[in-house]
Amino acid sequence: MEATTARTSTKLGIKEYFEIIFDVMRSPARHFERAAAETGSRRALLFLMISGIFYCSVSMTYFFENSLVMGVVMMANAVLMPAFAAVITFILLGMTGQGRVPFGRVFNIYAYASGAVMVVSWIPGLAIIMEPVRAVLVGIGLVKMLGIGKVKAGLMVILTGVLLLLFFWSAAPLVLELKSIVQ
């Protein structure tokens, strides 16, 4: 009983942070089953932000020569991309007739999966390997936290990825045009 209440609290110290990382990587199904009992998204957001800070600080130190602008862009990317992917998945779930699924639960899935993967994805060459790992973790989270089927979860992950790519490919010409106007 005591372990359960500790897990659902919003407190997130360094010990709890590493417990979440090891829990997500060792047994994602068990982690997401326990995370389904969490109310709110504060703990997941804190976990994502700590992972994002670690990812950005290490990446800036080794690869971007301490550029503050690049650090801010990377931190925004680290936090906003999982949120944006969660929004797309949430919309897709609503379109499939899944019923009322709280957005916070979908966000928690993406926050825990992205935060756990972010800790090692700064290493050159591992980012390409860790993206499919993140997708699998999100799929497991969709199955365990939301109770949807494995095939439907896989389709949600694939459709979310495709829609993200289409969004950014569509937005790229607009960004380039805006850049030429500003200069």
ZIRAWO-V843188 format. One record per backbone hydrogen bond with DSSP energy under -0.5 kcal/mol. NH is the residue of the N-H (numbers start at 1). CO is the residue of the C=O. E is the energy in kcal/mol with one decimal. If there is no record, write none. Layout:
nh:co:e
NH:CO:E
NH:CO:E
//
This chain:
nh:co:e
5:1:-1.8
6:2:-1.8
7:3:-1.8
8:4:-1.5
9:5:-0.7
17:13:-2.4
18:14:-2.1
19:15:-2.1
20:16:-2.2
21:17:-2.0
22:18:-2.6
23:19:-2.5
24:20:-2.9
25:21:-2.2
26:22:-2.7
27:23:-2.1
31:27:-2.4
32:28:-2.7
33:29:-1.9
34:30:-2.1
35:31:-2.6
36:32:-1.1
37:34:-1.4
38:35:-1.5
40:38:-0.5
45:41:-2.6
46:42:-2.6
47:43:-2.3
48:44:-2.4
49:45:-2.7
50:46:-2.5
51:47:-2.2
52:48:-2.5
53:49:-2.6
54:50:-2.3
55:51:-2.8
56:52:-2.8
57:53:-2.6
58:54:-2.4
59:55:-2.4
60:56:-2.8
61:57:-1.9
62:58:-2.1
63:59:-2.9
64:59:-1.0
64:60:-0.5
66:60:-2.0
67:64:-1.3
68:66:-0.6
71:67:-2.0
72:68:-2.3
73:69:-2.2
74:70:-2.6
75:71:-2.4
76:72:-2.5
77:73:-2.3
78:74:-2.6
79:75:-1.8
80:76:-3.1
81:77:-1.8
83:79:-1.1
84:80:-3.0
85:81:-2.7
86:82:-2.2
87:83:-2.1
88:84:-2.1
89:85:-2.6
90:86:-2.7
91:87:-2.4
92:88:-2.6
93:89:-2.8
94:90:-2.0
95:91:-2.0
96:92:-1.4
97:94:-0.9
98:93:-1.9
101:99:-0.8
105:102:-0.8
106:102:-1.2
107:103:-2.9
108:104:-2.4
109:105:-1.6
110:106:-1.8
111:107:-2.9
112:108:-2.6
113:109:-2.3
114:110:-2.7
115:111:-2.6
116:112:-2.0
117:113:-1.7
118:114:-2.5
119:115:-0.8
120:117:-1.3
121:117:-1.5
122:118:-0.5
123:120:-1.3
126:123:-2.0
127:123:-0.7
129:125:-0.6
130:126:-2.9
131:127:-1.3
132:128:-0.6
133:129:-1.0
134:130:-2.7
135:131:-2.2
136:132:-2.3
137:133:-2.5
138:134:-2.6
139:135:-2.4
140:136:-2.6
141:137:-2.4
142:138:-2.6
143:139:-2.0
144:140:-2.9
145:141:-3.0
146:141:-0.7
146:142:-1.0
147:143:-0.9
148:142:-1.3
153:149:-2.5
154:150:-2.5
155:151:-2.5
156:152:-2.3
157:153:-2.3
158:154:-2.4
159:155:-3.0
160:156:-2.4
161:157:-2.2
162:158:-2.5
163:159:-2.7
164:160:-2.3
165:161:-2.3
166:162:-2.7
167:163:-2.4
168:164:-2.3
169:165:-2.7
170:166:-2.1
171:167:-2.2
172:168:-1.6
173:169:-0.6
174:170:-0.6
175:171:-2.4
176:172:-2.5
177:173:-2.2
178:174:-2.6
179:175:-2.3
180:176:-1.9
181:177:-1.7
182:178:-2.2
183:179:-1.8
//
